[in-house]
């Protein structure tokens, strides 16, 4: 229902409720051993400039390489540990959701690092275990556009015939100069192809966009949103770029080479991105932050989620959006 001409934002929660006739919550999991080809040297080293990298943690790249070699072995020695971690995280979070929210339907969200960057045998064991829990209706898998093999994509396509399957790709920006500056390790065409290939298979795709990347103007940020919609994403997560300690971006910030996006500017871009968004594309996240002392800037990204939304609500209402 609209208020004063404002239209409600089509949220992912609403999509899931319409799809399943009841509330569905994501259970986020993070498992030992998963890493990123942009960290272990397969694509690049150091990771994205806003991520922790080996120039500050010399053991990170070696650890990432060691984990991936274990995953690549014929009998993955980490699999037993990963399955135990998965079991503990899914069971404990599902129990919390049942008790606090009276929710008994879930998507298991493979969140940390690149969750298709492992041998198919390992991925199949983890995904099938996740789908075996009571109330789990599907998976959401966070990954990179350069890290999904044809075999994995075909397998996810088969799973999608009986389960709700989502792939979450980090788009971030469509400008190659930006992707190069943040050491992303791939170009925009790589993301476009991955999204279109997943959509051709009938899979659900969520795209992540970052507003406030180094050197980007408001129009560049909106160009990325426009392209993501045109590529066919089904859902979107919007993020502001924030600076944390022990990153290459922190060095740029201290040298005055990077100015973080201000709150009002972020909301301005967000509102325009929402205006451009097709109605069927659901919104999974409007903003993000971090609540510990590693945050350097902008300070508003240290606000609680409730405070962020409370501050956004009147500004977005002025732009015609109800949250």
N, C-alpha and C positions, 0 to 999 in steps of 0.2 A: 504493500500500500504506500502510495506517495504522500508526501507532506509538503504543502505549499508549493506544489509543482516539482519538487525534488523526486528523483527516482531512486529506489533502493539499489544498491550494488548487488549484482548477481554473484553470490558467494559459492564457494565449493561445497560448504556445508549444506546449502540449499539444494545444490545439484544432487548431492548424495542422498538427501532425504527424499527428493522427488524420485530418484532412481530406485531406492530400496524401500521406500515407505516408512522409514524410521531413521533416527540419527545414526550416523557412522562417524567414528573417530579414527584418526591416524595414530598408529603406534610407532614412534620413531625408534630405530635400532641402529647401533653402531658396533661393528664387529672388528675384532683384532685381525690384522693382516691386510685389510683393504688399504690401498694407497692410491696414487695418481700417476699416470704416465708423464705428467708435467713435473713430478717430483723425483721419480726414480731414474730419470735420464732417458727413458724410452722415447719421449717426445722432446722434452727439455729438462732442465734442472732448475731447482729453486722454487718452482711453483709460481702461481700468480703473485704479483707484487704485494697484494693485500693479505697473502697467506704467509704463515710461518715458513721459513726456508732454511736451507743448510748453511747459508752464510752466517746465520745466528745460532743454528743448532747443527754442528758438524756431523752429528750422528744420524740426522734425519734421513738423508739420502741413502746412507748405508743401511739403515734400518728398513727403509722402504724397499730397497733392492733385495734384502734378505727375506723379507716377508713375501715378496712376489716370487722369488725363487722357490720358497716353500710351497706357495700356492701352485706353482707350475709343476711340481714333482708329481710322479705317477700316483703316489698315495700322499695326499696333502696332510702333513703332520699337524696343521692348524685346524683342520676341519672339525675334529672332535671338540676343540675349545670353542670354535665359532658356533657350533650347534648348541653347546651349553650356554653360551652367552645369549644366543637368540632365544632359547627357551626361558631363561631367567627374565630377560627384558620383556618379552611378549606376555608372559604370565603375570608379572608384577604390574605392568602398565594396564593390562586388560582388567585386572582386579581393581585397580584404582579407578578406572573409568566406570566400571560397573557400580562401585560404591558411591562415588562422588556425583556422577552424571546420569546414572541409570541407563548407560549405553552398553549394548551387548553385540554390536556389529563393528567390525574394524577393518582398516587397511593397514597392513604392515608396511612401514615406510623405511626402506633401506636408505639411510640419510647421509652418513659420514663418508667422505672421500668419494671414490668412483666405483659404484657398486655393480658394474658389469666388467670390471677390469680384473678378471680372474679366469682360469680355465672353465670351460663349460660344465665339466663334471662337478666342480665345486659350486658353481652358481645354481645348477639344477638341484643339488642336495639342499642348499639353503632356501631356495624359493619354495620347493615342495614342502619342506618342513614348516615354513612360515604359513603356507596355505592349509596345513593340517590342523591348526588350532581351532577350537570351537569359536564360532562367531566371526572368523576371518573370511571376508568376502573377496579379498583381492590384495594386490601389491601396488606400491608406488616405489619406483626405483630411480634414485638420483644418480646421474652419470654424466659423462662428457660425450659430445657428438663424435669423437674419434675413438670411442672405446666400446662400441657395440658390434660384435661380429655377426655375420650373416646367420650363423648357427644359433646364436643367442636370440637374434631377432625373430627367427622362425619359431623357436621354442616359445617365446613370449606371445607370438601370434596364436599358437595353439592354446596356450593357457587362457588367452582372452576369450576363447569360445565358451568357457565355463566360469570365468572369474573376471572381476574388474581389474584390469591391468593398466597401469600408467607408467610412462617413461618421463622423467623430469630432466630436461636438458638445460644446461647453463648457456644461454645466448649471450647475455651481458651487453653486447654492443654489436652492431652490424658494420662498424667502421674498422677496417683492418689495421689502420694506424693506431687505433686505441687498443685493439687486441694485442698488437705487437708491443706497445708500451707497457701493458700490464703483464707481458710474458705469458699470454694465454696458451700458446703452443699450437694453435690452429687458426684458420681464417674464417670469415663469415660464411663463405660458400660451403664449408664443411658442415656447419650447423644447419644451413638451409637444406642441404641434401639429406642429412640425417632425419630432420623433422619430416620432410616430404616422403622419405622412404618409410618411416614408421606409420605415417598417415595412410600411405598406399596399402599397408598391411592391415589397416583397420584398428591400429592401436591408439590409445588416448595419449596425448602429449601435453605436458605442462612446460612452459617456457619461463626461465628466470631472466629478469632484466635488472640491471643495476643503473640507477640514476646518480650522476655526480662523478662519473669516471674522469680521470685526468684529461684535461684539454677539451672536454666535450661541452658544447653549448646546449641550451634547451632544445633547439631544433634537432640536433644530432640525437639526443635522447629520444625524442618523439619519432624520429626516423626509425630507430630500432624497434619501438613499439609497433609502428605501422607495419614494418616488415614481418615481425613476429606474427601479427594477426594474419597478414597475407599468406604466410607460409602454412597456415592452417592449425595453429595451436588451439587446444580445447580449453586450456586454463592458463593462468599467468600468476607469477609471483613477482611483485615489485620490491626492490631493495634499495636503500640508500647506501652509498659507499662510505664506510667509516674506517678510521685509522686505528690500528692496534699496535702495541709495542712489539718489537722484534720482527718487523717486516721491512721489506724494501720500501714500501709506501711510507712507512714511518720516517725513513731517511729523507725521502722526497719532501715530506711535510715539514720536517725540521729545517731543511735547507730553503724552505719557502717556494718550492717548485710545485706544490700541490695545495690547493685551497678546497677544503671540504664543502659540500653543499649545505646551505643554510636551510633551516626548517621551512620557512615560508616559500623558498624557491623549490624545495622538494615537493611540497603540497601543490604548488602551481603546476609543476610538470606532471605530477600524479593525476591531478584533475583533468588535464588535457589528454593524458593517456587513457583515462577512463572514458572520456568523451569519444575518443576515436575507436574504442574497443567495440567489436561486434557484440550484440546482446547475448549470444549463446556462449561466449567465452567467459567462464567463471573466474573468480578472483580468489586465490588461495592466501595471498598475503599483500597487505597494503604498505607495510613498512617492516623494519627490523632494527635490532640494536643489540647491545651487549651490556650485561649488568655487573661487570667486574672492573678491577683497577687496571686492566690492560688497555682500556679505551683511552686514546689520546684526543681524538676529535672526530666529528663535531660533538659537543657535549650533549646535545639533545638526543643523540643515539644511546645515551646512558639512561634515559627516562624509562620507566616501566612501560610495559605494553599498554596498560590501562591509561596511563597519562598520555602516551602518544596518541591513542585513539581519541581521548577526550579533547586534546588540543586540535586534532584534525577535524573532528566532527563539525564544528561551526564553520570552519573554512571550506570544507567540502560541501556543506549545505548551501553556502553562498554560491558555489559553482553548480549546484543542481543535483548533488548526490547525497543520498541518505545512508548513513552507516549506524 
